[in-house]
Amino acid sequence: MNARSLVLVLLLLGCHGSPAAPQDAAPAVPTTLPPPPLIAPLSPGAHIENERNTIAVFKAVAPSTVFVTQTRVVYDMFAGSAQEVAAGSGSGIVWDTQGHIVTNYHVVKDAASLTVTFENHKTFPARVVGVEPLKDIAVIQVNAPAALLVPVHVAAKESLEVGQKAIAIGNPFGLDHTLTTGVVSAIGRQVQGIGGVTIRSMIQTDAAINPGNSGGPLLDSAGELIGMNTMIYSKSGAYAGIGFAVPASTIARVVPEIIKSGHATEMSLGLAVDPQGRIESQFGIRGVVVISVPAGSAAARAGVRGLEPTPDGLVLGDVIVGIGDTAIASYDDLYNALDVHKPGDQVEVTLMRNGKPVKVKLDVVASE
């Protein structure tokens, strides 16, 4: 008997290796199991503390969560016509009583028109107030009755701890006002955003986040906004237990700027660089090439040099390779190194000039 035959025999014999019972053998008497313990059901309205908290948070914040739908224009070249078609949906957060709604930039990107649907299923057209692609934040506005505009409460102080409760409300796959719960899985994550730079200080959560949750609130057990659900890590495109939210502190800083001016204030050094990094990529330069320096600027007075045109072409000037103790290898690094500062702060900038490091001090300024 070979090994394969032996395996088959053992499977037929059963786990003890005894011969199979004859066909006319009496059936085995089933073992009597003890009855299940008697558990009295909860009385109506009775919940454990965690359930009561989740229910209370949902009731308080569901009115502040909206369904954002966009349409895009589709052109028919053969018929010579164009029409608007539904092109996607996401979630949003009521920000104030003036009708401002906060959502993700990628939810409204390239939209021909937008609508916002509230908890009572009433729908209103919306317009884009402004966007900040580098943070994946957008602000839209609706003209809705005051009774529907219930602003979310933003956590006054960001003191998140890994393991604390996290509650998400949104519209996954168009299922409006869906609630999921989990915990804060990690803080301070760095995730590549739609704007081409890394979004720092992202909140990671295992609360189920799916397509359509984008732009919806991530809340703590007090029902306060701790983040805006933005993206997931998934090989299938659906929930895999890893979601990321833009922190409330970033939202609270950027949104008022967008409402005021239509865009977020970006910090710079008062000189021109290329966010696309085309020169750096073409010539394998590590750092950020200074394209030009405005005449009379603080950077010009500090001796910073941009590209210099010559009869033979452009000559490389300075390359930014450090801000304080932070190494700068790309525009992504430069953007995030300056983003933590405010206008008027002074930083030490390390430049690479003719192969040698040069240090200068420059003021951080707000870009136009």
C-alpha positions in Angstrom: 0.0 0.0 0.0 1.5 3.3 -1.0 1.4 6.5 1.0 -1.5 8.0 -1.0 -3.6 4.9 -0.4 -2.8 5.0 3.3 -4.1 8.6 3.5 -7.3 7.7 1.8 -7.8 4.8 4.1 -7.2 6.8 7.2 -9.8 9.3 6.0 -12.3 6.6 5.5 -11.6 5.0 8.8 -12.1 8.2 10.8 -9.9 10.0 13.3 -9.4 6.9 15.5 -8.5 4.6 12.6 -11.2 2.1 13.5 -13.1 0.3 10.7 -16.3 1.9 9.5 -19.5 0.6 11.1 -21.5 -1.9 9.1 -24.4 -0.7 7.1 -26.9 -2.5 9.4 -25.4 -1.2 12.6 -27.7 0.6 14.9 -27.3 4.4 14.8 -25.3 6.0 17.6 -27.2 7.5 20.4 -26.5 11.3 20.3 -24.9 12.7 23.3 -27.3 14.8 25.4 -26.1 18.4 25.7 -26.9 20.6 28.7 -29.6 23.2 28.0 -28.4 26.7 27.3 -28.3 29.1 30.2 -31.4 31.2 30.6 -30.6 34.9 29.8 -33.2 37.4 30.5 -33.5 39.9 27.6 -32.8 43.6 28.2 -35.9 45.6 29.1 -37.1 48.0 26.5 -34.9 51.1 26.4 -32.1 49.5 28.4 -28.6 49.6 26.8 -25.1 49.3 28.1 -23.2 52.5 28.6 -21.3 52.3 25.3 -24.5 51.7 23.4 -26.2 54.7 25.0 -23.2 56.8 24.1 -23.1 55.7 20.4 -26.9 56.3 20.1 -26.6 59.8 21.6 -23.7 60.8 19.4 -25.6 59.7 16.3 -28.7 61.5 17.2 -26.7 64.7 17.9 -24.5 64.7 14.8 -26.6 63.0 12.1 -28.3 66.4 11.4 -24.8 67.9 10.9 -23.9 65.2 8.3 -25.1 65.6 4.7 -25.0 63.7 1.4 -23.1 65.5 -1.4 -23.8 64.5 -5.0 -22.1 65.9 -8.1 -22.8 65.9 -11.8 -20.4 66.3 -14.7 -21.0 67.3 -18.3 -20.7 64.5 -20.8 -20.2 65.4 -24.4 -21.5 63.3 -27.3 -19.2 64.1 -30.2 -21.4 62.3 -32.7 -24.6 63.9 -31.7 -23.0 67.2 -31.0 -24.8 67.4 -27.6 -23.9 67.6 -24.0 -25.7 66.6 -20.8 -25.1 66.4 -17.1 -24.9 63.0 -15.6 -24.5 61.8 -12.0 -20.8 61.4 -11.4 -20.3 60.4 -7.8 -21.2 61.2 -4.2 -19.7 61.7 -0.8 -20.4 63.2 2.6 -20.2 66.6 4.1 -20.3 68.4 7.5 -22.4 71.4 8.3 -19.9 74.0 9.4 -22.0 77.0 10.3 -25.5 78.6 10.2 -24.6 80.4 6.9 -24.9 77.2 5.0 -21.2 76.4 4.6 -20.5 72.7 4.2 -17.1 71.1 4.6 -16.2 68.1 2.5 -13.2 66.7 0.6 -11.8 68.3 -2.5 -11.9 65.1 -4.4 -15.7 64.9 -3.7 -16.3 68.2 -5.6 -13.4 68.1 -8.1 -14.5 68.7 -11.7 -18.2 68.9 -10.7 -20.6 70.7 -13.1 -23.1 71.0 -10.4 -23.5 69.9 -6.7 -26.5 69.1 -4.5 -26.6 68.6 -0.7 -29.2 66.3 0.9 -29.9 66.6 4.6 -31.1 64.0 7.1 -34.7 64.7 6.3 -34.0 63.9 2.6 -34.5 67.5 1.5 -32.1 68.4 -1.3 -30.6 71.8 -2.2 -28.2 73.0 -4.9 -24.8 74.0 -3.7 -21.9 76.1 -5.0 -18.2 75.8 -4.4 -16.8 78.5 -2.1 -13.2 77.4 -2.4 -10.8 74.5 -2.2 -7.5 73.5 -0.8 -6.3 70.5 -2.9 -3.1 70.1 -0.9 -5.1 69.2 2.2 -8.0 67.6 0.3 -10.5 70.1 1.8 -13.3 72.0 0.1 -16.0 74.3 1.3 -19.4 74.5 -0.5 -22.5 76.5 0.4 -26.2 75.9 0.3 -29.2 78.2 0.8 -31.2 76.0 3.2 -33.6 76.7 6.0 -32.0 77.7 9.3 -33.6 74.7 11.0 -31.5 72.3 8.8 -28.2 74.0 9.5 -26.9 72.3 12.6 -23.2 73.0 12.9 -20.9 70.3 14.1 -18.9 70.9 17.3 -15.2 70.9 16.7 -13.1 69.4 19.5 -11.6 72.4 21.3 -8.3 70.7 22.1 -6.8 67.9 20.1 -5.5 65.3 22.6 -6.2 62.1 20.8 -5.1 58.7 22.2 -4.7 55.5 20.4 -7.5 53.2 21.4 -10.1 55.8 22.1 -13.5 55.5 20.6 -14.1 56.7 17.0 -17.4 57.1 15.3 -17.9 57.7 11.6 -21.1 58.9 9.9 -21.4 59.1 6.2 -22.9 57.8 3.0 -21.0 54.7 1.9 -22.2 53.5 -1.5 -25.0 56.0 -1.3 -26.5 54.6 1.9 -27.1 57.8 3.6 -26.4 58.4 7.3 -24.7 55.2 7.9 -22.9 54.9 11.3 -19.8 52.8 12.0 -17.7 52.6 15.1 -14.1 51.7 15.9 -11.1 53.2 17.6 -8.3 55.6 16.8 -5.8 53.1 15.5 -2.9 55.5 15.1 -2.1 59.3 15.0 0.4 61.3 13.1 0.2 59.2 9.9 1.6 60.6 6.6 -0.5 59.8 3.6 -0.1 61.0 0.0 -3.0 63.2 -0.9 -4.8 64.0 -4.1 -3.0 67.4 -4.3 0.4 65.7 -4.9 1.9 66.3 -1.4 1.8 64.3 1.8 -0.9 65.2 4.2 0.7 65.0 7.7 -0.8 64.2 11.1 -3.6 62.1 9.6 -5.7 60.0 12.0 -5.9 56.3 11.3 -9.1 54.5 12.3 -10.6 51.0 12.0 -14.2 52.4 11.9 -15.5 51.1 8.6 -14.8 53.7 5.8 -16.0 53.0 2.3 -16.5 55.0 -1.0 -19.1 57.6 -0.2 -17.8 58.2 3.4 -15.3 60.8 2.1 -16.0 64.2 3.6 -18.0 62.9 6.6 -17.2 63.4 10.2 -15.0 61.3 12.5 -16.2 61.9 16.0 -15.2 61.1 19.6 -17.4 59.9 22.4 -18.4 63.4 23.2 -19.8 63.8 19.7 -17.1 66.4 18.8 -15.3 66.5 15.4 -11.9 65.0 15.6 -11.4 64.5 11.8 -12.9 64.3 8.3 -12.9 60.8 6.7 -10.8 61.1 3.6 -9.3 57.9 2.3 -8.8 54.2 2.9 -6.0 51.8 2.4 -7.4 48.9 0.4 -6.3 46.5 -2.3 -10.0 45.9 -3.3 -11.2 49.5 -3.1 -13.5 48.7 -0.2 -13.2 48.5 3.6 -10.0 46.8 4.8 -9.9 48.1 8.4 -7.5 51.0 7.6 -9.1 54.5 7.1 -7.6 57.9 7.3 -9.1 61.3 8.4 -7.8 64.8 8.1 -7.4 66.1 11.7 -9.9 68.6 13.0 -7.1 71.0 13.9 -6.2 71.3 10.2 -9.8 71.7 9.2 -10.4 74.4 11.8 -7.4 76.4 10.5 -8.0 76.0 6.8 -11.8 76.3 6.5 -12.1 79.9 7.8 -9.4 81.0 5.4 -11.3 79.4 2.5 -14.6 81.1 3.6 -12.8 84.4 3.9 -10.8 84.5 0.7 -11.8 81.4 -1.4 -8.5 79.7 -0.8 -6.2 78.6 2.0 -3.1 80.6 2.9 0.1 78.8 1.9 3.3 79.6 3.6 6.4 80.4 1.4 9.8 82.0 1.5 8.9 84.8 -0.9 10.7 83.2 -3.8 9.6 81.2 -6.8 9.8 77.4 -6.9 8.2 74.7 -9.1 5.7 72.5 -7.1 5.9 70.0 -9.9 9.6 69.6 -9.5 10.2 69.3 -13.2 13.8 70.6 -13.2 14.7 68.5 -10.2 13.3 65.4 -11.9 14.9 66.0 -15.2 18.4 66.5 -13.8 18.2 64.3 -10.7 18.5 67.2 -8.2 17.8 66.5 -4.6 16.1 69.5 -3.0 14.0 72.4 -4.4 15.5 74.5 -7.1 15.0 78.3 -6.6 13.5 79.5 -9.9 13.6 83.2 -9.3 13.9 85.8 -6.5 11.8 88.9 -6.7 13.9 92.1 -6.8 13.9 94.0 -3.5 12.6 91.0 -1.5 14.0 89.7 1.8 15.3 86.7 -0.1 17.1 89.0 -2.6 18.6 91.0 0.2 19.8 87.7 1.8 21.6 86.9 -1.4 19.4 84.0 -2.6 20.0 83.2 -6.2 17.6 81.9 -8.8 18.2 80.4 -12.2 20.4 82.7 -14.3 19.8 83.0 -18.1 23.0 82.9 -20.2 23.6 82.7 -24.0 24.2 78.9 -23.4 21.0 78.4 -21.4 20.0 78.6 -17.8 22.6 78.3 -15.0 21.5 76.7 -11.7 21.5 79.0 -8.8 20.5 77.9 -5.3 18.8 74.7 -4.2 16.9 74.5 -0.9 18.0 71.4 1.0 17.0 72.3 4.6 14.6 74.3 6.7 15.9 74.4 10.3 16.7 70.8 11.2 14.4 69.4 8.5 16.0 68.0 5.4 14.4 69.1 2.2 14.5 66.6 -0.7 11.4 67.7 -2.6 8.6 70.3 -2.8 6.5 67.9 -0.6 9.1 68.4 2.2 9.3 72.1 1.7 5.6 72.6 1.8 5.1 70.6 5.0 8.2 72.2 6.7 6.7 75.7 6.1 3.1 74.7 6.8 3.7 74.5 10.6 4.8 78.1 10.6 2.8 81.4 10.4 3.6 84.6 8.5 6.5 86.5 10.2 8.3 83.5 11.6 12.0 83.4 10.8 13.6 80.1 9.6 17.1 79.1 8.8 17.3 77.9 5.2 20.1 75.7 4.0 21.0 76.2 0.4 23.2 74.2 -1.9 25.3 76.6 -4.0 28.0 75.4 -6.4 28.2 72.2 -4.5 28.6 73.8 -1.1 26.0 74.5 1.7 25.1 78.1 2.5 22.8 79.1 5.4 20.6 82.1 5.3 17.7 83.4 7.5 14.4 84.2 5.8 11.0 85.2 7.0 8.0 83.0 6.3 5.4 84.9 4.3 1.8 84.1 3.1 1.6 83.4 -0.6 -0.9 85.3 -2.6 
